[in-house]
């Protein structure tokens, strides 16, 4: 069945689809202190809104919400409709902890909390 919609209805459907993509996806890319929402992601790259990311290239940071996932070197690959696709040239995952020059024991404490000088009140009884 071949169905043709009026242009304004088709634009409204496309806008609703893009809004749903932006709402459901927490991934974002940050370059130069400015962040852009990722519409789609795949193992070799990602797509963002073409109007937002006109000059994006080089070294960028990839985030999932507030969590820093990786640093990536990207190149613009193609433009399809309202989306601009980027490919990874290099992707370096961000380490979870501080670098150490020794092996930590699995049972080692994560942190040491010192006594902060809590005063005790003594009452006469």
N, C-alpha and C positions, 0 to 999 in steps of 0.2 A: 504494500500500500504506500503510495507516494503522497506525502502531506507537505503542503507549503503553508508557512505561517506568515502573517504580516510582519514587516521588519521591526516594528516597535514591540511586538510580542516576543519575537526572537531575541531582541536585545534585553528585554526584561528577564527572560529565562537564562540567558548567558550571565547576566549580572547576579542572579540568584545562585547560580552554580558557582561562580567565583567567590561569592560571600560565604557559601557553605564550605568551600575548600579552605578559605582563610580561617574560618572559625574552628575547623576540625584539626588543622595542622599547627603544631606548636613550634616547628622548626623555623629558624630564622638565620640569616647570614648578616654579619656585621663587617663593615668596611669604613674606615675613617671616622668611627664614632656614630655612624648612621646604620640602623638595622633595617633589613628588608625581609618580609615574610616569604617563605618558600612555599610555592603552590604544590609542587610535586618533587619527589626525590627518588633517585634510583642509584644503584651501586656506583655508577660512573659519573654522576652529576646531579643537577637540580634545575628547576625552572622557577623563575620569579616573574612578576608583572613587568612587562616590557616598558611601560611608562615610568616605573619607579627606578629601574636599574639601567639607565641608558649608558652610563660610563663606568660600570663596575667591572673591574679586572684586577688581576694580581693576587696579593696575599689577603685572605679574608678569614674570619673566625666563624665557625658553625656552632650554633646553640640549639639545644632542645629546652625551651622555656628558659630558666635561669642557668641551666647546666652547660658549661663550655665543653663541647664534644671534641672538636678538632680545629686545627689550622690548616687551611687549604690554599693551594695555588691554583687559580682557575683561569680559564680562557672562554670567551664567548663562542658558542658553537653554532647556534642557529636561532631563528626567530619564527615561531609558529603562532599566527594570530596575535593574541594579546600577551603571549608568553615569550620570554627570552630564556633560552636554554644555555647552561654553562657546563663545561666538562672539567673534571679534576685533572690537573697535571701531577699534583702531589697532594697527599692527605696525611697529616701527622696527628695521631690521636693524642689528646692531652692526658698526661698522667694524673692519677687521682690524688697522690700524696706528694710530700716533699722528697726531693732526690736524696739518697743516702749512699755513702760509700761503704756500707756494710750490710749484711743480711740481718733483718729484724727477726727475732724469735716470734713464732706464731702466738705465743702466750704473753708477749710483752704488752704492758699497758699502753693505751693510746695517748694518755696524757697524765700529768701529775698535778693534782690539786692540793695546794698548800693550805694550812690553817690560816684563815684571814683575820685572826685576832678576835674571834667572837667572844664577847664578855659574858660571863655567867653571873647571874644575880643570886645572891645567897640571902635567904630570909631567916630571921630568928623564929624558932618555933617553939 
